[in-house]
Amino acid sequence: MKKFLVLLTLLTLIINGQVFSCSCNFSGSFVNASIETDLVVLVNITERSTWKMKAKVLSIYMGKMEEKYIYITGDRDGNSCLESLHKYQKGDIYVLALDYMDRNNFSLSNCGEYSIKIENGLTEGIIDDSFIESSDKEYPKWNGKNMPEEDFYTLLNTIYVGINPPCRVAKKHTPSEKLNEQTEKGLKLIETSPNKISNWQIEEAISSSNITLLQYYIDKVDLLNHENFSNFLSFAARNGRIDVLKLFAENKVNLNLKDDNGDAPIHVSTNYPEILKYLHEQGISLDTKNTRGETPIFQASYSGCIDAMNYLIENGASPNIVPKDYTDLLSAAIRNCKAQTREEVLSIIKKHQKRKSIFQSPE
């Protein structure tokens, strides 16, 4: 009878919309997820309560931290997009990818693999489930458990070098033998099974800026009318593929389409000043709102790209268009800006707050 009442209560809450859960974009493996965080550290857990724990910092792989101990906030109510801390025990050794809150306080997301346990000389957790690319290196896949910890530490000391600067250089189409092979495979697939072109194959072509193959997808499989096209457009902008955006523009694509998360390309490209400028030159307003009411200048204040912040302000972006969750741009930046350029971002905002002509509310 007691179980029945519990189930009945749960069902009633669901029907009335009173059971809440986090909604976030899943970031995948540790390598993929961690490069967008503020701090990647090897720690020893020293204390843990229901939703907070204290850890001793043993090594730092990305970010800055002068304190010997950090405090990590986890989930309180199942609605915060933070990880439950129940699995963490005093004495456990973990590599954690954390988001900055204030001073030596950080949060641990559950929107991907943000922690790797180290036990008996081996790792536990999904380290890498995708092709990772830098300017001159390719990193192998490593799924699941049991990577020797020394190999993992070597990997960590390699992948964060220059991979996550607040401002990034847009990536352009570069002919290569590998790209030619990808094109040939894609053309054969179009000829034999045009209905079997998958989302990941399209994203792979975008990632490699394979303009030739993408044009074939446009011509032969109607890519521009694909049900996920707005997400592909956002994917290109988010990953700095400027030549792909130019290809879409040449094919009369609306570069202001919103993806499934409610963001237009100009919102997700604020790490890439060159793309931000290109989209603006194509007629996209610098005050374009996403579905959360955020404009590009808010996104730039989060990502911490100084060049993007300066471009937006110098070209008339209004810092006065404020999402409902914030009181002003400064409070949003204080809460969300990455630690690497936080002080400089706040300085820019404070400087321009004194210029009333810039801070006039839009009509």
One Martini backbone bead per residue (centre of mass of N, CA, C, O) as a GRO file, in nm:
protein
  363
    1MET     BB    1   0.058   0.064  -0.020
    2LYS     BB    2   0.301   0.255   0.003
    3LYS     BB    3   0.399   0.222  -0.289
    4PHE     BB    4   0.141   0.323  -0.420
    5LEU     BB    5   0.151   0.612  -0.303
    6VAL     BB    6   0.421   0.692  -0.426
    7LEU     BB    7   0.337   0.650  -0.723
    8LEU     BB    8   0.096   0.842  -0.717
    9THR     BB    9   0.253   1.097  -0.644
   10LEU     BB   10   0.446   1.094  -0.885
   11LEU     BB   11   0.228   1.104  -1.104
   12THR     BB   12   0.103   1.372  -1.015
   13LEU     BB   13   0.357   1.546  -1.054
   14ILE     BB   14   0.392   1.492  -1.355
   15ILE     BB   15   0.115   1.594  -1.451
   16ASN     BB   16   0.175   1.888  -1.300
   17GLY     BB   17   0.485   1.962  -1.346
   18GLN     BB   18   0.672   1.890  -1.058
   19VAL     BB   19   0.899   1.746  -1.217
   20PHE     BB   20   1.237   1.807  -1.223
   21SER     BB   21   1.499   1.883  -1.467
   22CYS     BB   22   1.769   1.892  -1.636
   23SER     BB   23   1.892   2.110  -1.912
   24CYS     BB   24   2.142   1.993  -2.147
   25ASN     BB   25   2.430   1.967  -2.315
   26PHE     BB   26   2.600   1.698  -2.425
   27SER     BB   27   2.969   1.660  -2.405
   28GLY     BB   28   3.075   1.383  -2.328
   29SER     BB   29   3.373   1.329  -2.297
   30PHE     BB   30   3.636   1.440  -2.121
   31VAL     BB   31   3.781   1.586  -2.348
   32ASN     BB   32   3.537   1.742  -2.455
   33ALA     BB   33   3.434   1.871  -2.186
   34SER     BB   34   3.700   2.002  -2.051
   35ILE     BB   35   3.775   2.236  -2.264
   36GLU     BB   36   3.517   2.420  -2.138
   37THR     BB   37   3.658   2.468  -1.881
   38ASP     BB   38   3.856   2.611  -1.606
   39LEU     BB   39   3.938   2.327  -1.451
   40VAL     BB   40   4.211   2.084  -1.437
   41VAL     BB   41   4.233   1.824  -1.180
   42LEU     BB   42   4.416   1.668  -0.932
   43VAL     BB   43   4.256   1.488  -0.660
   44ASN     BB   44   4.183   1.476  -0.304
   45ILE     BB   45   3.942   1.364  -0.109
   46THR     BB   46   3.852   1.503   0.223
   47GLU     BB   47   3.546   1.601   0.184
   48ARG     BB   48   3.178   1.513   0.233
   49SER     BB   49   2.867   1.596   0.138
   50THR     BB   50   2.582   1.598  -0.027
   51TRP     BB   51   2.678   1.889  -0.216
   52LYS     BB   52   2.979   1.895  -0.089
   53MET     BB   53   3.344   1.935  -0.144
   54LYS     BB   54   3.678   1.860  -0.048
   55ALA     BB   55   4.005   1.931  -0.208
   56LYS     BB   56   4.321   1.830  -0.297
   57VAL     BB   57   4.573   1.965  -0.484
   58LEU     BB   58   4.807   1.796  -0.702
   59SER     BB   59   4.720   1.889  -1.004
   60ILE     BB   60   4.757   2.102  -1.302
   61TYR     BB   61   4.627   2.117  -1.647
   62MET     BB   62   4.403   2.355  -1.625
   63GLY     BB   63   4.451   2.659  -1.529
   64LYS     BB   64   4.402   2.846  -1.216
   65MET     BB   65   4.561   2.773  -0.883
   66GLU     BB   66   4.677   2.858  -0.551
   67GLU     BB   67   4.526   2.673  -0.391
   68LYS     BB   68   4.525   2.364  -0.211
   69TYR     BB   69   4.212   2.408  -0.186
   70ILE     BB   70   3.886   2.293  -0.285
   71TYR     BB   71   3.541   2.364  -0.373
   72ILE     BB   72   3.261   2.141  -0.448
   73THR     BB   73   2.969   2.159  -0.636
   74GLY     BB   74   2.662   1.997  -0.638
   75ASP     BB   75   2.377   1.839  -0.615
   76ARG     BB   76   2.053   1.906  -0.454
   77ASP     BB   77   1.760   1.860  -0.661
   78GLY     BB   78   1.788   1.768  -0.981
   79ASN     BB   79   1.803   2.094  -1.125
   80SER     BB   80   2.135   2.188  -1.186
   81CYS     BB   81   2.349   2.021  -1.369
   82LEU     BB   82   2.474   1.856  -1.139
   83GLU     BB   83   2.656   1.638  -0.967
   84SER     BB   84   2.642   1.377  -0.782
   85LEU     BB   85   2.837   1.299  -0.471
   86HIS     BB   86   2.801   0.998  -0.365
   87LYS     BB   87   3.060   0.849  -0.503
   88TYR     BB   88   3.232   1.023  -0.325
   89GLN     BB   89   3.531   0.963  -0.133
   90LYS     BB   90   3.738   0.957   0.105
   91GLY     BB   91   4.054   0.938  -0.077
   92ASP     BB   92   3.990   0.990  -0.350
   93ILE     BB   93   4.098   0.985  -0.695
   94TYR     BB   94   4.079   1.268  -0.923
   95VAL     BB   95   3.982   1.393  -1.235
   96LEU     BB   96   3.872   1.733  -1.279
   97ALA     BB   97   3.612   1.927  -1.439
   98LEU     BB   98   3.569   2.279  -1.380
   99ASP     BB   99   3.363   2.544  -1.264
  100TYR     BB  100   3.356   2.865  -1.194
  101MET     BB  101   3.259   3.079  -0.918
  102ASP     BB  102   3.461   3.143  -0.653
  103ARG     BB  103   3.765   3.158  -0.587
  104ASN     BB  104   3.769   2.814  -0.452
  105ASN     BB  105   3.498   2.771  -0.623
  106PHE     BB  106   3.324   2.487  -0.766
  107SER     BB  107   3.175   2.304  -1.034
  108LEU     BB  108   2.995   1.989  -1.123
  109SER     BB  109   2.904   1.850  -1.397
  110ASN     BB  110   2.641   1.630  -1.580
  111CYS     BB  111   2.695   1.706  -1.912
  112GLY     BB  112   2.910   1.471  -1.877
  113GLU     BB  113   3.258   1.386  -1.859
  114TYR     BB  114   3.411   1.527  -1.550
  115SER     BB  115   3.525   1.240  -1.440
  116ILE     BB  116   3.828   1.061  -1.325
  117LYS     BB  117   3.921   0.773  -1.192
  118ILE     BB  118   4.186   0.669  -0.965
  119GLU     BB  119   4.278   0.311  -0.963
  120ASN     BB  120   4.530   0.104  -0.949
  121GLY     BB  121   4.667   0.271  -1.204
  122LEU     BB  122   4.372   0.339  -1.317
  123THR     BB  123   4.100   0.415  -1.511
  124GLU     BB  124   3.761   0.571  -1.480
  125GLY     BB  125   3.618   0.631  -1.783
  126ILE     BB  126   3.545   0.850  -2.048
  127ILE     BB  127   3.787   1.000  -2.228
  128ASP     BB  128   3.747   0.914  -2.552
  129ASP     BB  129   3.488   0.945  -2.838
  130SER     BB  130   3.676   1.112  -3.044
  131PHE     BB  131   3.803   1.324  -3.273
  132ILE     BB  132   4.109   1.484  -3.209
  133GLU     BB  133   4.212   1.823  -3.295
  134SER     BB  134   4.493   1.994  -3.404
  135SER     BB  135   4.735   2.148  -3.578
  136ASP     BB  136   4.945   1.858  -3.545
  137LYS     BB  137   4.735   1.653  -3.397
  138GLU     BB  138   4.641   1.316  -3.304
  139TYR     BB  139   4.403   1.147  -3.103
  140PRO     BB  140   4.318   0.872  -2.958
  141LYS     BB  141   4.111   0.648  -2.868
  142TRP     BB  142   3.939   0.607  -2.526
  143ASN     BB  143   3.742   0.376  -2.394
  144GLY     BB  144   3.648   0.363  -2.080
  145LYS     BB  145   3.872   0.164  -1.915
  146ASN     BB  146   4.210   0.114  -1.825
  147MET     BB  147   4.406   0.346  -1.819
  148PRO     BB  148   4.699   0.433  -1.761
  149GLU     BB  149   4.779   0.692  -1.561
  150GLU     BB  150   5.037   0.796  -1.704
  151ASP     BB  151   4.904   0.825  -1.982
  152PHE     BB  152   4.690   1.026  -1.891
  153TYR     BB  153   4.881   1.251  -1.797
  154THR     BB  154   5.015   1.290  -2.071
  155LEU     BB  155   4.761   1.373  -2.219
  156LEU     BB  156   4.692   1.622  -2.040
  157ASN     BB  157   4.973   1.770  -2.107
  158THR     BB  158   4.878   1.804  -2.422
  159ILE     BB  159   4.569   1.897  -2.494
  160TYR     BB  160   4.579   2.204  -2.347
  161VAL     BB  161   4.769   2.323  -2.556
  162GLY     BB  162   4.595   2.582  -2.701
  163ILE     BB  163   4.279   2.467  -2.703
  164ASN     BB  164   4.139   2.713  -2.487
  165PRO     BB  165   4.104   2.988  -2.594
  166PRO     BB  166   3.895   3.251  -2.596
  167CYS     BB  167   4.046   3.311  -2.864
  168ARG     BB  168   3.993   3.212  -3.203
  169VAL     BB  169   4.078   3.062  -3.504
  170ALA     BB  170   3.963   3.029  -3.794
  171LYS     BB  171   3.874   2.759  -4.004
  172LYS     BB  172   4.003   2.644  -4.312
  173HIS     BB  173   4.028   2.540  -4.619
  174THR     BB  174   4.241   2.241  -4.676
  175PRO     BB  175   4.404   2.075  -4.889
  176SER     BB  176   4.405   1.704  -4.905
  177GLU     BB  177   4.429   1.370  -4.909
  178LYS     BB  178   4.222   1.315  -4.687
  179LEU     BB  179   3.997   1.486  -4.818
  180ASN     BB  180   3.979   1.326  -5.082
  181GLU     BB  181   3.892   1.059  -4.950
  182GLN     BB  182   3.634   1.168  -4.822
  183THR     BB  183   3.500   1.251  -5.087
  184GLU     BB  184   3.493   0.975  -5.228
  185LYS     BB  185   3.319   0.832  -5.017
  186GLY     BB  186   3.078   1.028  -5.029
  187LEU     BB  187   3.010   0.989  -5.334
  188LYS     BB  188   2.952   0.687  -5.322
  189LEU     BB  189   2.719   0.710  -5.118
  190ILE     BB  190   2.537   0.889  -5.290
  191GLU     BB  191   2.510   0.683  -5.530
  192THR     BB  192   2.407   0.428  -5.351
  193SER     BB  193   2.303   0.591  -5.052
  194PRO     BB  194   2.146   0.884  -5.010
  195ASN     BB  195   1.965   0.797  -4.742
  196LYS     BB  196   2.250   0.732  -4.554
  197ILE     BB  197   2.311   1.007  -4.454
  198SER     BB  198   2.453   1.113  -4.174
  199ASN     BB  199   2.511   1.334  -3.927
  200TRP     BB  200   2.814   1.265  -3.883
  201GLN     BB  201   2.899   1.304  -4.182
  202ILE     BB  202   2.829   1.601  -4.195
  203GLU     BB  203   3.005   1.692  -3.952
  204GLU     BB  204   3.270   1.591  -4.073
  205ALA     BB  205   3.267   1.784  -4.316
  206ILE     BB  206   3.264   2.038  -4.144
  207SER     BB  207   3.521   1.990  -3.968
  208SER     BB  208   3.700   1.969  -4.253
  209SER     BB  209   3.605   2.172  -4.467
  210ASN     BB  210   3.431   2.015  -4.702
  211ILE     BB  211   3.317   2.175  -4.966
  212THR     BB  212   3.269   1.967  -5.188
  213LEU     BB  213   3.088   1.770  -5.027
  214LEU     BB  214   2.874   1.976  -4.931
  215GLN     BB  215   2.776   2.049  -5.216
  216TYR     BB  216   2.673   1.766  -5.276
  217TYR     BB  217   2.470   1.759  -5.046
  218ILE     BB  218   2.306   1.995  -5.156
  219ASP     BB  219   2.248   1.873  -5.449
  220LYS     BB  220   2.173   1.550  -5.376
  221VAL     BB  221   2.038   1.566  -5.047
  222ASP     BB  222   1.917   1.833  -4.941
  223LEU     BB  223   2.060   1.980  -4.691
  224LEU     BB  224   1.896   2.256  -4.651
  225ASN     BB  225   1.628   2.055  -4.573
  226HIS     BB  226   1.718   1.945  -4.327
  227GLU     BB  227   1.603   1.888  -4.006
  228ASN     BB  228   1.922   1.970  -3.894
  229PHE     BB  229   2.043   2.231  -4.021
  230SER     BB  230   2.059   2.438  -3.787
  231ASN     BB  231   2.271   2.259  -3.636
  232PHE     BB  232   2.490   2.266  -3.855
  233LEU     BB  233   2.526   2.569  -3.857
  234SER     BB  234   2.608   2.588  -3.557
  235PHE     BB  235   2.848   2.394  -3.572
  236ALA     BB  236   3.020   2.570  -3.759
  237ALA     BB  237   3.034   2.821  -3.574
  238ARG     BB  238   3.137   2.685  -3.305
  239ASN     BB  239   3.402   2.561  -3.486
  240GLY     BB  240   3.515   2.783  -3.701
  241ARG     BB  241   3.371   2.740  -4.002
  242ILE     BB  242   3.384   2.980  -4.233
  243ASP     BB  243   3.366   2.838  -4.517
  244VAL     BB  244   3.095   2.706  -4.459
  245LEU     BB  245   2.932   2.963  -4.420
  246LYS     BB  246   2.994   3.072  -4.705
  247LEU     BB  247   2.862   2.844  -4.857
  248PHE     BB  248   2.578   2.885  -4.745
  249ALA     BB  249   2.550   3.178  -4.842
  250GLU     BB  250   2.579   3.108  -5.149
  251ASN     BB  251   2.301   2.920  -5.091
  252LYS     BB  252   2.090   3.115  -4.938
  253VAL     BB  253   2.131   3.119  -4.637
  254ASN     BB  254   2.013   3.168  -4.321
  255LEU     BB  255   2.237   3.293  -4.068
  256ASN     BB  256   1.981   3.317  -3.834
  257LEU     BB  257   1.935   3.046  -3.743
  258LYS     BB  258   1.792   2.837  -3.507
  259ASP     BB  259   1.849   2.606  -3.292
  260ASP     BB  260   1.745   2.375  -3.054
  261ASN     BB  261   1.866   2.596  -2.828
  262GLY     BB  262   1.813   2.902  -2.955
  263ASP     BB  263   2.066   2.950  -3.141
  264ALA     BB  264   2.262   3.146  -3.321
  265PRO     BB  265   2.561   3.179  -3.473
  266ILE     BB  266   2.630   3.452  -3.313
  267HIS     BB  267   2.627   3.309  -3.026
  268VAL     BB  268   2.850   3.057  -3.088
  269SER     BB  269   3.103   3.267  -3.209
  270THR     BB  270   3.259   3.441  -2.968
  271ASN     BB  271   3.552   3.294  -3.012
  272TYR     BB  272   3.523   3.419  -3.324
  273PRO     BB  273   3.583   3.719  -3.456
  274GLU     BB  274   3.570   3.661  -3.763
  275ILE     BB  275   3.278   3.550  -3.758
  276LEU     BB  276   3.137   3.782  -3.626
  277LYS     BB  277   3.207   3.982  -3.852
  278TYR     BB  278   3.082   3.828  -4.089
  279LEU     BB  279   2.789   3.822  -3.987
  280HIS     BB  280   2.760   4.127  -3.969
  281GLU     BB  281   2.821   4.175  -4.280
  282GLN     BB  282   2.549   3.994  -4.345
  283GLY     BB  283   2.326   4.147  -4.137
  284ILE     BB  284   2.366   4.070  -3.847
  285SER     BB  285   2.265   4.139  -3.547
  286LEU     BB  286   2.419   4.226  -3.237
  287ASP     BB  287   2.107   4.201  -3.094
  288THR     BB  288   2.051   3.916  -3.106
  289LYS     BB  289   1.824   3.684  -2.984
  290ASN     BB  290   1.766   3.434  -2.792
  291THR     BB  291   1.544   3.232  -2.614
  292ARG     BB  292   1.686   3.371  -2.339
  293GLY     BB  293   1.771   3.684  -2.419
  294GLU     BB  294   2.049   3.667  -2.548
  295THR     BB  295   2.333   3.825  -2.653
  296PRO     BB  296   2.647   3.832  -2.780
  297ILE     BB  297   2.770   3.995  -2.538
  298PHE     BB  298   2.704   3.779  -2.332
  299GLN     BB  299   2.859   3.546  -2.462
  300ALA     BB  300   3.136   3.691  -2.456
  301SER     BB  301   3.147   3.721  -2.144
  302TYR     BB  302   3.164   3.415  -2.098
  303SER     BB  303   3.412   3.334  -2.288
  304GLY     BB  304   3.638   3.586  -2.285
  305CYS     BB  305   3.659   3.747  -2.554
  306ILE     BB  306   3.807   4.044  -2.613
  307ASP     BB  307   3.772   4.095  -2.918
  308ALA     BB  308   3.465   4.056  -2.914
  309MET     BB  309   3.390   4.270  -2.711
  310ASN     BB  310   3.511   4.511  -2.868
  311TYR     BB  311   3.354   4.478  -3.130
  312LEU     BB  312   3.070   4.505  -3.017
  313ILE     BB  313   3.098   4.785  -2.883
  314GLU     BB  314   3.220   4.944  -3.134
  315ASN     BB  315   2.942   4.835  -3.308
  316GLY     BB  316   2.675   4.884  -3.101
  317ALA     BB  317   2.625   4.698  -2.884
  318SER     BB  318   2.387   4.628  -2.636
  319PRO     BB  319   2.410   4.609  -2.277
  320ASN     BB  320   2.077   4.655  -2.215
  321ILE     BB  321   2.006   4.363  -2.303
  322VAL     BB  322   1.838   4.175  -2.058
  323PRO     BB  323   1.803   3.901  -1.912
  324LYS     BB  324   1.590   3.782  -1.667
  325ASP     BB  325   1.838   3.655  -1.478
  326TYR     BB  326   1.941   3.958  -1.491
  327THR     BB  327   2.048   4.297  -1.433
  328ASP     BB  328   2.330   4.279  -1.593
  329LEU     BB  329   2.627   4.236  -1.752
  330LEU     BB  330   2.810   4.225  -1.504
  331SER     BB  331   2.662   3.997  -1.347
  332ALA     BB  332   2.696   3.786  -1.572
  333ALA     BB  333   3.009   3.785  -1.582
  334ILE     BB  334   3.063   3.712  -1.289
  335ARG     BB  335   2.915   3.431  -1.312
  336ASN     BB  336   3.041   3.320  -1.622
  337CYS     BB  337   3.322   3.390  -1.659
  338LYS     BB  338   3.618   3.300  -1.736
  339ALA     BB  339   3.907   3.311  -1.551
  340GLN     BB  340   4.128   3.389  -1.762
  341THR     BB  341   3.949   3.688  -1.839
  342ARG     BB  342   3.777   3.824  -1.618
  343GLU     BB  343   3.911   4.102  -1.543
  344GLU     BB  344   3.905   4.220  -1.834
  345VAL     BB  345   3.604   4.207  -1.883
  346LEU     BB  346   3.515   4.380  -1.640
  347SER     BB  347   3.674   4.631  -1.730
  348ILE     BB  348   3.525   4.684  -1.993
  349ILE     BB  349   3.243   4.719  -1.876
  350LYS     BB  350   3.305   4.950  -1.677
  351LYS     BB  351   3.409   5.150  -1.885
  352HIS     BB  352   3.132   5.152  -2.063
  353GLN     BB  353   2.933   5.241  -1.837
  354LYS     BB  354   3.031   5.553  -1.860
  355ARG     BB  355   2.896   5.542  -2.151
  356LYS     BB  356   2.588   5.653  -2.223
  357SER     BB  357   2.570   5.613  -2.531
  358ILE     BB  358   2.596   5.298  -2.508
  359PHE     BB  359   2.372   5.269  -2.251
  360GLN     BB  360   2.131   5.294  -2.418
  361SER     BB  361   1.825   5.212  -2.459
  362PRO     BB  362   1.642   5.044  -2.664
  363GLU     BB  363   1.347   5.099  -2.849
   0.00000   0.00000   0.00000
